[in-house]
């Protein structure tokens, strides 16, 4: 049974690689395709997406800063046993903050590069 499945997958792979062959002739003029691609409305998308990204980044930064200050005050005023509990709570906070900043900056970077084309 395994041999039959393997042979079937191999045949499918051979068929798909054979279909990819193309015999194109003639010259291609890249300037003839410029009318297909339009940048109309891109600047509007850039400003709206930029405003949304800025709001999310500022809001996330404010929330993470307030949480960090609260944890810092709690850490400084706690006993040694409670400090260990706060340290365990601090690890997911740091990981979440790194993920948030990386994700929001990655989205901003993608928007910047896609609207710049």
C-alpha positions as CSV (number, residue, x, y, z in Angstrom):
1,X,0.0,0.0,0.0
2,X,2.8,2.4,0.9
3,X,4.6,1.6,-2.4
4,X,1.4,2.3,-4.3
5,X,0.9,5.7,-2.6
6,X,4.6,6.6,-3.2
7,X,4.3,5.7,-6.9
8,X,1.1,7.8,-7.2
9,X,2.8,10.8,-5.6
10,X,5.9,10.3,-7.8
11,X,3.7,10.3,-10.9
12,X,1.8,13.4,-9.8
13,X,5.2,15.1,-9.2
14,X,6.4,14.2,-12.7
15,X,3.2,15.4,-14.3
16,X,3.3,18.8,-12.5
17,X,7.0,19.3,-13.4
18,X,6.3,18.4,-17.0
19,X,3.4,20.8,-17.3
20,X,5.6,23.7,-16.2
21,X,7.6,23.6,-19.5
22,X,6.8,26.6,-21.7
23,X,8.0,27.4,-25.2
24,X,7.8,31.1,-25.5
25,X,9.1,33.0,-28.5
26,X,9.3,36.6,-29.4
27,X,10.3,39.7,-27.5
28,X,8.6,41.0,-24.4
29,X,8.3,44.7,-24.0
30,X,8.0,45.6,-20.2
31,X,6.7,49.1,-21.0
32,X,3.6,47.6,-22.6
33,X,2.5,46.3,-19.2
34,X,2.7,49.7,-17.4
35,X,-1.0,50.5,-18.1
36,X,-2.1,47.4,-16.1
37,X,-0.6,48.5,-12.8
38,X,-2.0,51.6,-11.2
39,X,-1.0,53.4,-8.0
40,X,-4.3,55.2,-7.7
41,X,-5.5,55.3,-4.1
42,X,-2.2,54.1,-2.7
43,X,-1.5,57.4,-0.9
44,X,-4.9,57.2,0.7
45,X,-4.2,53.7,1.9
46,X,-0.8,54.7,3.2
47,X,-2.2,57.6,5.3
48,X,-5.1,55.5,6.8
49,X,-2.9,52.5,7.5
50,X,-0.2,54.7,8.9
51,X,-2.6,56.3,11.3
52,X,-4.0,53.0,12.4
53,X,-0.5,51.6,12.9
54,X,0.5,54.7,14.9
55,X,-2.6,54.4,17.1
56,X,-1.9,50.7,17.8
57,X,1.8,51.3,18.5
58,X,1.1,54.3,20.9
59,X,-1.7,52.4,22.7
60,X,0.4,49.2,23.1
61,X,3.4,51.2,24.3
62,X,1.3,53.0,26.8
63,X,-0.3,49.8,28.1
64,X,3.0,48.0,28.3
65,X,4.6,51.0,30.1
66,X,1.8,51.2,32.7
67,X,2.1,47.4,33.3
68,X,5.8,47.7,33.6
69,X,5.6,50.5,36.1
70,X,2.9,48.6,38.2
71,X,5.1,45.5,38.2
72,X,8.2,47.5,39.2
73,X,6.4,49.2,42.1
74,X,5.0,45.9,43.2
75,X,8.4,44.3,43.0
76,X,10.1,47.0,45.0
77,X,7.5,47.0,47.8
78,X,7.2,43.2,48.1
79,X,8.8,40.6,50.3
80,X,11.4,38.2,48.9
81,X,8.8,35.4,48.5
82,X,6.6,37.7,46.5
83,X,9.5,38.8,44.4
84,X,9.9,35.3,43.0
85,X,6.2,35.3,42.0
86,X,6.6,38.7,40.3
87,X,9.6,37.4,38.4
88,X,7.6,34.5,37.1
89,X,4.9,36.9,36.0
90,X,7.5,39.1,34.3
91,X,8.7,36.5,31.8
92,X,5.4,36.3,29.9
93,X,5.1,40.1,30.0
94,X,8.5,40.5,28.4
95,X,7.8,37.8,25.8
96,X,4.4,39.4,25.0
97,X,5.9,42.9,24.8
98,X,8.6,41.7,22.4
99,X,6.0,40.0,20.2
100,X,3.8,43.0,20.2
101,X,6.5,45.4,19.2
102,X,7.9,43.0,16.6
103,X,4.4,42.4,15.0
104,X,3.5,46.1,14.9
105,X,6.8,47.1,13.4
106,X,6.6,44.3,10.9
107,X,3.2,45.4,9.8
108,X,4.4,48.9,9.5
109,X,7.4,47.7,7.4
110,X,5.2,45.7,5.1
111,X,2.9,48.6,4.5
112,X,5.8,50.9,3.8
113,X,7.3,48.5,1.3
114,X,4.1,47.6,-0.4
115,X,2.9,51.2,-0.9
116,X,6.3,52.2,-2.1
117,X,6.1,50.0,-5.2
